[in-house]
Amino acid sequence: MIKFRHIIHLFIAIFTDFYGLLRSLFGQVQHNQWFRNEFPFKAQANKLFVLGNGKSLSDVVDHIEMFEDTDFGVVNNSINTELFWEIKPKLYTFTDRDYHTLQREDIVAVRENILKIDWPISICIPYHYPKWFGEHCKQNPYVTVYKYNSQPWYPELRFNQKLRMHLFKHNILAPHCTNVMVAAIFSSMLIGYKRIFILGAEHSWMHDIRVNDKNEVVLCDRHYYGEKERVWVDYDGMPIKITDLTESLTSTFRSYYDLEEFSQFLGDTKICNCTEGSYIDAFERLRLDHSLN
C-alpha cells in the first residue's frame, strides 16, 4: 500500500512539474521572447556592487572613493539622484510596471534622464515590458538593453530542480522577480559578474508597516534620498491586503534562496550581503570594509 502511494505521488509530481513548466514557458511565447537569451554570460573582471535604495546606503555615499576596480548596479529611481551620475553605474535594472505605465513626475524624469547617460551602460528590463520602452532606451547610443525572464518555476522532483538551474543559466526561467533587487542580481549573474555584493537592501518592511483605521496597509518607504509614508496599492491603484503583502514578501525572500542556489550551481560565482541590518538571510554576510579588500 505504501509503495502504491509512492507511485501515485510520483505520477502526480511529474504531472504538476510538467504543467508548471509549460505555464512558465508559455510566458515566453506570449510576450514574443521565443527563448532568446540576449545576455553575454561573459566573465567580468571587476566586482559588482548592486545598490538598493535603502536608507543604509547613505552611510557609503560619502566614501564612494573607496570603491576601486568596482562596477555598480542600480535600480529604479536612482537615476534621479546625484549618486547615480557620480558612480556611473554599468548596470541599471527595472522590474515595476510603473516605469512604462505612469506619467508621474519622477517616472517621467527617469525616462528622460536615461537619454542623458554618457557612458556605456546595460539596462535590464523584463521581457514583458512593451517594445517602446526598450526602443526609447536605445535612442541613447551608450545604452545596451537586455531582457531578462521573470517567469518562475518551483518543481518538486529533484531532477527538475537541477533542470531549473540550467534554465536559469539560459534565461529561459528565473527566480520570481517580485522585488527589483532580485532582478538586478539575476541580471548581473547572466551578464557574467562573479563577485556580487549587495548594499542598501535592508528589506526590513516588517518594521515599517502598519494597518490604519480604514484597513489599509501603510508603508513608511525609507530610501537614502528620503522617506515617505504611503498606502500600499496594487498596479490598479487599489489598496492591497495584508495577506497579499505577506505573500509577496515570502516570494521575495524565497527568490534570494533561488539566487544563492543558482550561484552554487554556477560554481564560480559568489554573492555577499554587505547591508547592515538587512533581513535577507540567503547570502553570506560580509562587512563593507572586508568586501572592498
DRENDO-1510 file (C-alpha; in Angstrom, 1 decimal, always signed):
<recs>
REC; n; res; u; v; w
REC; 1; MET; +0.0; +0.0; +0.0 .
REC; 2; ILE; +2.8; +2.4; +0.9 .
REC; 3; LYS; +4.6; +1.6; -2.4 .
REC; 4; PHE; +1.4; +2.2; -4.3 .
REC; 5; ARG; +1.0; +5.6; -2.7 .
REC; 6; HIS; +4.6; +6.5; -3.6 .
REC; 7; ILE; +3.9; +5.6; -7.2 .
REC; 8; ILE; +0.8; +7.7; -7.3 .
REC; 9; HIS; +2.7; +10.6; -5.7 .
REC; 10; LEU; +5.4; +10.3; -8.3 .
REC; 11; PHE; +3.0; +10.5; -11.2 .
REC; 12; ILE; +1.3; +13.5; -9.6 .
REC; 13; ALA; +4.6; +15.2; -9.1 .
REC; 14; ILE; +5.6; +14.5; -12.7 .
REC; 15; PHE; +2.3; +15.9; -14.0 .
REC; 16; THR; +2.4; +19.1; -11.8 .
REC; 17; ASP; +6.0; +19.8; -12.5 .
REC; 18; PHE; +5.4; +19.4; -16.3 .
REC; 19; TYR; +2.2; +21.5; -16.1 .
REC; 20; GLY; +4.0; +24.3; -14.1 .
REC; 21; LEU; +6.9; +24.3; -16.6 .
REC; 22; LEU; +4.6; +24.6; -19.6 .
REC; 23; ARG; +2.8; +27.6; -17.9 .
REC; 24; SER; +6.1; +29.3; -17.3 .
REC; 25; LEU; +7.4; +28.6; -20.9 .
REC; 26; PHE; +4.1; +29.9; -22.3 .
REC; 27; GLY; +5.0; +33.3; -21.0 .
REC; 28; GLN; +8.0; +33.4; -23.3 .
REC; 29; VAL; +5.7; +32.8; -26.3 .
REC; 30; GLN; +3.0; +35.1; -25.1 .
REC; 31; HIS; +5.5; +38.0; -24.9 .
REC; 32; ASN; +7.3; +37.1; -28.2 .
REC; 33; GLN; +10.6; +36.3; -26.5 .
REC; 34; TRP; +10.8; +32.8; -28.0 .
REC; 35; PHE; +13.5; +31.6; -25.7 .
REC; 36; ARG; +16.1; +34.1; -26.9 .
REC; 37; ASN; +18.9; +34.8; -24.5 .
REC; 38; GLU; +20.4; +38.3; -25.1 .
REC; 39; PHE; +22.8; +38.2; -22.2 .
REC; 40; PRO; +26.6; +37.6; -23.0 .
REC; 41; PHE; +27.3; +35.5; -19.9 .
REC; 42; LYS; +31.0; +36.5; -20.2 .
REC; 43; ALA; +33.1; +36.7; -17.1 .
REC; 44; GLN; +33.5; +40.2; -15.8 .
REC; 45; ALA; +36.9; +41.1; -14.2 .
REC; 46; ASN; +35.5; +43.7; -11.7 .
REC; 47; LYS; +33.5; +43.0; -8.7 .
REC; 48; LEU; +29.9; +44.4; -8.8 .
REC; 49; PHE; +28.1; +46.3; -6.0 .
REC; 50; VAL; +24.3; +46.1; -6.5 .
REC; 51; LEU; +22.9; +49.1; -4.8 .
REC; 52; GLY; +19.4; +49.1; -3.4 .
REC; 53; ASN; +17.8; +52.4; -2.5 .
REC; 54; GLY; +17.6; +51.6; +1.2 .
REC; 55; LYS; +18.4; +54.1; +3.9 .
REC; 56; SER; +21.7; +52.4; +4.9 .
REC; 57; LEU; +23.2; +53.4; +1.5 .
REC; 58; SER; +23.6; +56.9; +2.9 .
REC; 59; ASP; +26.5; +55.5; +5.0 .
REC; 60; VAL; +28.6; +54.8; +1.9 .
REC; 61; VAL; +27.6; +57.8; -0.2 .
REC; 62; ASP; +30.4; +59.9; +1.5 .
REC; 63; HIS; +33.0; +57.3; +1.0 .
REC; 64; ILE; +32.5; +56.4; -2.7 .
REC; 65; GLU; +36.2; +57.0; -3.4 .
REC; 66; MET; +37.0; +53.8; -1.5 .
REC; 67; PHE; +35.4; +51.7; -4.3 .
REC; 68; GLU; +38.3; +50.9; -6.7 .
REC; 69; ASP; +38.1; +48.4; -9.5 .
REC; 70; THR; +34.4; +48.2; -8.9 .
REC; 71; ASP; +31.3; +48.3; -11.1 .
REC; 72; PHE; +27.9; +49.4; -9.8 .
REC; 73; GLY; +24.4; +48.2; -10.5 .
REC; 74; VAL; +21.5; +50.3; -9.6 .
REC; 75; VAL; +17.7; +50.2; -9.7 .
REC; 76; ASN; +14.5; +52.2; -10.1 .
REC; 77; ASN; +14.7; +55.9; -9.3 .
REC; 78; SER; +18.4; +56.0; -8.6 .
REC; 79; ILE; +19.0; +57.9; -11.8 .
REC; 80; ASN; +17.2; +60.9; -10.3 .
REC; 81; THR; +19.9; +61.2; -7.7 .
REC; 82; GLU; +23.4; +62.8; -7.7 .
REC; 83; LEU; +24.9; +59.5; -6.7 .
REC; 84; PHE; +23.9; +57.9; -10.0 .
REC; 85; TRP; +25.9; +60.4; -12.0 .
REC; 86; GLU; +28.9; +60.3; -9.6 .
REC; 87; ILE; +29.4; +56.5; -9.7 .
REC; 88; LYS; +28.4; +56.0; -13.3 .
REC; 89; PRO; +26.9; +52.5; -12.9 .
REC; 90; LYS; +27.4; +49.8; -15.5 .
REC; 91; LEU; +24.1; +48.0; -14.8 .
REC; 92; TYR; +20.6; +49.5; -14.4 .
REC; 93; THR; +17.6; +47.3; -13.7 .
REC; 94; PHE; +13.8; +47.8; -13.8 .
REC; 95; THR; +11.0; +45.4; -13.0 .
REC; 96; ASP; +8.0; +47.5; -11.9 .
REC; 97; ARG; +5.3; +48.3; -14.5 .
REC; 98; ASP; +5.2; +51.9; -13.1 .
REC; 99; TYR; +8.1; +52.8; -15.4 .
REC; 100; HIS; +6.2; +52.2; -18.6 .
REC; 101; THR; +2.6; +52.9; -17.4 .
REC; 102; LEU; +2.7; +56.0; -15.2 .
REC; 103; GLN; +3.2; +59.6; -16.2 .
REC; 104; ARG; +4.2; +60.6; -12.6 .
REC; 105; GLU; +6.8; +63.3; -12.4 .
REC; 106; ASP; +9.6; +61.1; -11.0 .
REC; 107; ILE; +8.9; +58.3; -13.5 .
REC; 108; VAL; +8.9; +60.8; -16.5 .
REC; 109; ALA; +12.3; +62.1; -15.1 .
REC; 110; VAL; +13.7; +58.6; -15.1 .
REC; 111; ARG; +12.8; +58.1; -18.8 .
REC; 112; GLU; +14.2; +61.5; -19.7 .
REC; 113; ASN; +17.4; +61.0; -17.8 .
REC; 114; ILE; +18.2; +57.7; -19.5 .
REC; 115; LEU; +18.8; +59.7; -22.7 .
REC; 116; LYS; +21.4; +61.8; -20.9 .
REC; 117; ILE; +23.7; +59.0; -19.8 .
REC; 118; ASP; +27.1; +59.5; -21.5 .
REC; 119; TRP; +29.0; +56.3; -20.5 .
REC; 120; PRO; +28.4; +52.6; -21.6 .
REC; 121; ILE; +25.6; +51.1; -19.5 .
REC; 122; SER; +23.5; +48.0; -19.7 .
REC; 123; ILE; +19.8; +48.5; -18.9 .
REC; 124; CYS; +17.9; +45.3; -18.0 .
REC; 125; ILE; +14.2; +45.0; -18.3 .
REC; 126; PRO; +11.8; +42.1; -18.1 .
REC; 127; TYR; +10.7; +40.7; -21.4 .
REC; 128; HIS; +7.1; +41.6; -20.8 .
REC; 129; TYR; +7.9; +45.3; -20.9 .
REC; 130; PRO; +6.4; +47.0; -24.0 .
REC; 131; LYS; +8.7; +47.3; -27.0 .
REC; 132; TRP; +8.6; +51.1; -27.0 .
REC; 133; PHE; +10.4; +51.2; -23.6 .
REC; 134; GLY; +13.4; +49.3; -24.9 .
REC; 135; GLU; +13.4; +51.4; -28.1 .
REC; 136; HIS; +13.3; +54.6; -26.0 .
REC; 137; CYS; +16.4; +53.5; -24.1 .
REC; 138; LYS; +18.2; +52.6; -27.3 .
REC; 139; GLN; +17.9; +56.1; -28.6 .
REC; 140; ASN; +21.0; +56.7; -26.4 .
REC; 141; PRO; +24.0; +55.1; -28.2 .
REC; 142; TYR; +25.6; +54.4; -24.8 .
REC; 143; VAL; +22.8; +52.1; -23.8 .
REC; 144; THR; +22.6; +48.4; -24.3 .
REC; 145; VAL; +19.2; +46.8; -23.5 .
REC; 146; TYR; +18.9; +43.2; -22.2 .
REC; 147; LYS; +15.7; +41.5; -21.5 .
REC; 148; TYR; +15.6; +39.0; -18.6 .
REC; 149; ASN; +13.0; +36.4; -17.9 .
REC; 150; SER; +10.7; +36.8; -14.9 .
REC; 151; GLN; +8.8; +33.5; -15.0 .
REC; 152; PRO; +9.4; +31.3; -12.0 .
REC; 153; TRP; +9.0; +27.5; -11.7 .
REC; 154; TYR; +9.0; +25.6; -8.5 .
REC; 155; PRO; +9.3; +21.8; -9.3 .
REC; 156; GLU; +9.0; +19.1; -6.7 .
REC; 157; LEU; +11.2; +16.4; -8.2 .
REC; 158; ARG; +15.0; +16.7; -7.6 .
REC; 159; PHE; +15.9; +16.1; -11.2 .
REC; 160; ASN; +13.6; +19.0; -12.3 .
REC; 161; GLN; +15.1; +21.2; -9.6 .
REC; 162; LYS; +18.5; +20.8; -11.2 .
REC; 163; LEU; +17.0; +21.3; -14.6 .
REC; 164; ARG; +15.6; +24.6; -13.3 .
REC; 165; MET; +19.2; +25.9; -12.7 .
REC; 166; HIS; +20.1; +25.1; -16.3 .
REC; 167; LEU; +17.1; +27.0; -17.5 .
REC; 168; PHE; +18.1; +29.9; -15.2 .
REC; 169; LYS; +21.5; +30.0; -16.9 .
REC; 170; HIS; +20.0; +30.3; -20.4 .
REC; 171; ASN; +17.5; +32.9; -19.3 .
REC; 172; ILE; +14.5; +30.6; -20.0 .
REC; 173; LEU; +13.3; +30.7; -16.4 .
REC; 174; ALA; +14.1; +32.9; -13.5 .
REC; 175; PRO; +13.6; +33.5; -9.8 .
REC; 176; HIS; +10.3; +35.2; -9.0 .
REC; 177; CYS; +11.2; +38.9; -9.5 .
REC; 178; THR; +8.8; +40.3; -7.0 .
REC; 179; ASN; +11.5; +42.8; -6.0 .
REC; 180; VAL; +13.8; +44.7; -8.3 .
REC; 181; MET; +16.9; +43.6; -6.3 .
REC; 182; VAL; +16.1; +40.0; -7.2 .
REC; 183; ALA; +16.0; +41.0; -10.9 .
REC; 184; ALA; +19.2; +43.1; -10.6 .
REC; 185; ILE; +21.2; +40.3; -9.0 .
REC; 186; PHE; +19.9; +37.7; -11.5 .
REC; 187; SER; +20.7; +40.0; -14.5 .
REC; 188; SER; +24.2; +40.6; -13.1 .
REC; 189; MET; +24.9; +36.9; -13.0 .
REC; 190; LEU; +23.7; +36.5; -16.6 .
REC; 191; ILE; +26.0; +39.3; -17.7 .
REC; 192; GLY; +28.8; +37.4; -16.1 .
REC; 193; TYR; +29.7; +39.0; -12.8 .
REC; 194; LYS; +31.4; +36.5; -10.4 .
REC; 195; ARG; +31.7; +38.6; -7.3 .
REC; 196; ILE; +28.5; +40.3; -6.3 .
REC; 197; PHE; +28.0; +42.4; -3.2 .
REC; 198; ILE; +24.7; +43.9; -2.0 .
REC; 199; LEU; +24.3; +47.3; -0.4 .
REC; 200; GLY; +21.3; +49.3; +0.6 .
REC; 201; ALA; +18.9; +46.3; +0.8 .
REC; 202; GLU; +17.6; +46.3; +4.4 .
REC; 203; HIS; +14.2; +44.7; +3.3 .
REC; 204; SER; +13.0; +45.5; +6.8 .
REC; 205; TRP; +9.5; +46.3; +5.8 .
REC; 206; MET; +8.1; +44.5; +8.8 .
REC; 207; HIS; +9.3; +47.4; +11.0 .
REC; 208; ASP; +7.8; +50.0; +8.6 .
REC; 209; ILE; +4.3; +48.6; +8.0 .
REC; 210; ARG; +1.1; +49.3; +9.8 .
REC; 211; VAL; -2.7; +49.0; +9.1 .
REC; 212; ASN; -4.7; +52.2; +9.5 .
REC; 213; ASP; -8.3; +52.6; +10.7 .
REC; 214; LYS; -9.5; +52.1; +7.1 .
REC; 215; ASN; -7.8; +48.7; +7.0 .
REC; 216; GLU; -5.3; +50.0; +4.5 .
REC; 217; VAL; -1.7; +48.8; +4.6 .
REC; 218; VAL; +0.5; +51.8; +5.2 .
REC; 219; LEU; +4.3; +51.7; +4.4 .
REC; 220; CYS; +6.9; +54.1; +5.5 .
REC; 221; ASP; +9.1; +54.0; +2.4 .
REC; 222; ARG; +12.7; +54.6; +3.6 .
REC; 223; HIS; +15.3; +55.5; +1.0 .
REC; 224; TYR; +18.7; +57.0; +1.3 .
REC; 225; TYR; +17.4; +60.1; -0.5 .
REC; 226; GLY; +14.4; +60.5; +1.8 .
REC; 227; GLU; +11.4; +58.7; +3.2 .
REC; 228; LYS; +7.6; +59.0; +2.6 .
REC; 229; GLU; +4.6; +57.3; +4.2 .
REC; 230; ARG; +2.0; +55.9; +1.7 .
REC; 231; VAL; -0.8; +53.5; +1.4 .
REC; 232; TRP; +0.5; +50.4; -0.4 .
REC; 233; VAL; -1.5; +49.8; -3.6 .
REC; 234; ASP; -1.5; +47.3; -6.4 .
REC; 235; TYR; -0.9; +48.1; -10.1 .
REC; 236; ASP; -4.6; +49.1; -10.5 .
REC; 237; GLY; -4.3; +51.6; -7.6 .
REC; 238; MET; -6.3; +49.5; -5.2 .
REC; 239; PRO; -5.1; +49.1; -1.6 .
REC; 240; ILE; -3.6; +45.7; -1.0 .
REC; 241; LYS; -4.5; +43.4; +1.8 .
REC; 242; ILE; -2.1; +42.3; +4.5 .
REC; 243; THR; -2.2; +38.7; +3.1 .
REC; 244; ASP; -1.2; +40.0; -0.3 .
REC; 245; LEU; +1.7; +41.8; +1.3 .
REC; 246; THR; +3.0; +38.8; +3.3 .
REC; 247; GLU; +2.7; +36.5; +0.3 .
REC; 248; SER; +4.8; +39.0; -1.7 .
REC; 249; LEU; +7.4; +39.2; +1.0 .
REC; 250; THR; +7.6; +35.5; +1.3 .
REC; 251; SER; +8.1; +35.2; -2.5 .
REC; 252; THR; +10.8; +37.8; -2.4 .
REC; 253; PHE; +12.9; +36.2; +0.3 .
REC; 254; ARG; +12.4; +32.8; -1.3 .
REC; 255; SER; +13.8; +34.2; -4.5 .
REC; 256; TYR; +17.0; +35.1; -2.8 .
REC; 257; TYR; +17.5; +31.5; -1.8 .
REC; 258; ASP; +16.9; +30.7; -5.5 .
REC; 259; LEU; +19.7; +33.1; -6.4 .
REC; 260; GLU; +22.0; +31.6; -3.8 .
REC; 261; GLU; +21.3; +28.1; -5.2 .
REC; 262; PHE; +22.0; +29.4; -8.7 .
REC; 263; SER; +25.3; +30.9; -7.6 .
REC; 264; GLN; +26.3; +27.5; -6.2 .
REC; 265; PHE; +25.2; +25.8; -9.4 .
REC; 266; LEU; +27.5; +28.1; -11.4 .
REC; 267; GLY; +30.3; +27.2; -9.0 .
REC; 268; ASP; +32.5; +30.3; -9.7 .
REC; 269; THR; +30.0; +33.0; -8.5 .
REC; 270; LYS; +29.7; +34.4; -5.0 .
REC; 271; ILE; +27.0; +36.7; -3.6 .
REC; 272; CYS; +27.6; +38.6; -0.3 .
REC; 273; ASN; +25.3; +40.9; +1.6 .
REC; 274; CYS; +27.0; +43.9; +3.0 .
REC; 275; THR; +23.9; +45.7; +4.1 .
REC; 276; GLU; +24.0; +46.3; +7.9 .
REC; 277; GLY; +20.7; +45.2; +9.5 .
REC; 278; SER; +19.4; +43.5; +6.4 .
REC; 279; TYR; +16.6; +40.9; +6.7 .
REC; 280; ILE; +18.0; +39.0; +3.7 .
REC; 281; ASP; +19.4; +35.7; +5.2 .
REC; 282; ALA; +20.1; +33.8; +2.0 .
REC; 283; PHE; +23.6; +35.0; +1.4 .
REC; 284; GLU; +26.9; +35.2; +3.3 .
REC; 285; ARG; +27.1; +38.4; +5.4 .
REC; 286; LEU; +30.2; +40.5; +4.9 .
REC; 287; ARG; +31.3; +43.8; +6.3 .
REC; 288; LEU; +31.6; +46.6; +3.8 .
REC; 289; ASP; +35.3; +47.2; +4.5 .
REC; 290; HIS; +36.1; +43.5; +4.0 .
REC; 291; SER; +34.3; +43.5; +0.7 .
REC; 292; LEU; +36.5; +46.3; -0.6 .
REC; 293; ASN; +39.7; +44.2; +0.0 .
</recs>
